[in-house]
Each structure stands twice: as C-alpha cells, then as structure tokens.
C-alpha cells in the first residue's frame, strides 16, 4: 500500500513538475490540480481511509476531491492531459 502511494506520488510529481510536499500542502491552483490527480489515481486501488492515512489530508478533503474530480477534469484540459501522462507511466 505504501509503495503504491510512493509510486503514484513520484509520478504525479514528475508529470506536474511540483515537488511532493508542494502537491500535498500548497494552495496554488496547479498544486490543487496535482492533489486531485494524486487522490484520483490512489482511489483506484485504495479506500478513502487509506488515502487519508497516507497523505495526511482530512477525510473531508479526500471525499471532496474524489467526488469533484470528474467535474474539475471536464473543464480543465491541463488536468485531463496530465492525467493521461500519469496513466501511461503508472499502467503502461
């Protein structure tokens, strides 16, 4: 579980160009997008409680991200484009 988290965080960091700590804590819009991507890809294999434990984000924040990802991605080409990059690196 922790290895998967580290792998996803590294790939999100590489594809977005933001350091890992910035992805988790910065309020800048691009870092928020990176956080959405991180949680989105983690949620494919981990439960909400596991994501909360690994990231240190609140349960409310993780739930909001999981529930709001599709709407955010619909209006942001950059988010969709970066998601494709992450998808390719993680899952081939």
C-alpha positions as CSV (number, residue, x, y, z in Angstrom):
1,X,0.0,0.0,0.0
2,X,2.7,2.5,1.0
3,X,4.8,1.5,-2.0
4,X,1.9,2.2,-4.4
5,X,1.3,5.6,-2.7
6,X,5.0,6.5,-3.1
7,X,5.0,5.4,-6.8
8,X,1.9,7.4,-7.6
9,X,3.2,10.5,-5.7
10,X,6.5,10.3,-7.6
11,X,4.8,10.0,-11.0
12,X,2.4,12.9,-10.2
13,X,5.3,15.0,-9.1
14,X,7.3,14.2,-12.3
15,X,4.3,14.8,-14.6
16,X,3.2,18.1,-12.9
17,X,6.7,19.4,-12.1
18,X,5.8,20.1,-8.5
19,X,7.7,18.7,-5.5
20,X,5.9,16.1,-3.5
21,X,5.5,18.4,-0.4
22,X,4.0,21.2,-2.5
23,X,1.4,18.8,-4.0
24,X,0.1,17.9,-0.6
25,X,0.2,21.3,1.1
26,X,0.3,24.2,-1.4
27,X,-3.0,26.1,-2.2
28,X,-1.9,27.3,-5.6
29,X,-4.4,26.1,-8.3
30,X,-1.9,24.0,-10.2
31,X,-0.8,22.2,-7.0
32,X,-4.5,21.7,-6.2
33,X,-4.9,20.1,-9.6
34,X,-1.9,17.8,-8.8
35,X,-3.5,16.9,-5.5
36,X,-6.7,16.0,-7.3
37,X,-4.7,13.8,-9.7
38,X,-2.9,12.1,-6.8
39,X,-6.1,11.3,-4.9
40,X,-7.8,10.3,-8.2
41,X,-5.2,7.7,-9.0
42,X,-4.9,6.5,-5.4
43,X,-8.6,6.0,-5.2
44,X,-8.5,3.4,-8.0
45,X,-6.7,1.0,-5.6
46,X,-7.1,2.3,-2.1
47,X,-10.0,3.1,0.2
48,X,-10.7,6.7,1.4
49,X,-9.5,5.9,4.9
50,X,-6.2,4.6,3.5
51,X,-5.7,7.7,1.4
52,X,-6.4,9.9,4.4
53,X,-3.8,8.0,6.4
54,X,-1.1,8.0,3.7
55,X,-1.5,11.6,2.6
56,X,-2.3,13.3,5.9
57,X,-5.3,15.1,4.2
58,X,-8.6,15.3,6.0
59,X,-11.3,12.8,5.2
60,X,-13.5,15.7,4.1
61,X,-10.8,16.9,1.7
62,X,-10.3,13.4,0.2
63,X,-14.0,12.9,-0.2
64,X,-14.4,16.3,-1.8
65,X,-11.6,15.5,-4.3
66,X,-13.0,12.1,-5.1
67,X,-16.5,13.5,-5.7
68,X,-15.3,16.5,-7.6
69,X,-12.6,15.1,-9.8
70,X,-14.8,14.4,-12.8
71,X,-16.4,17.9,-12.8
72,X,-13.0,19.6,-12.4
73,X,-11.5,17.4,-15.2
74,X,-14.4,18.2,-17.6
75,X,-13.4,21.9,-17.6
76,X,-9.7,21.7,-17.4
77,X,-7.8,20.4,-20.4
78,X,-4.5,20.6,-18.5
79,X,-5.8,18.2,-15.8
80,X,-7.0,15.7,-18.4
81,X,-3.7,16.0,-20.3
82,X,-1.6,15.4,-17.2
83,X,-3.9,12.5,-16.2
84,X,-3.0,10.8,-19.5
85,X,0.7,11.2,-18.8
86,X,0.3,9.7,-15.3
87,X,-1.9,6.9,-16.6
88,X,0.8,5.9,-19.1
89,X,3.6,6.0,-16.6
90,X,1.7,4.0,-14.0
91,X,-0.2,1.5,-16.0
92,X,1.5,1.5,-19.4
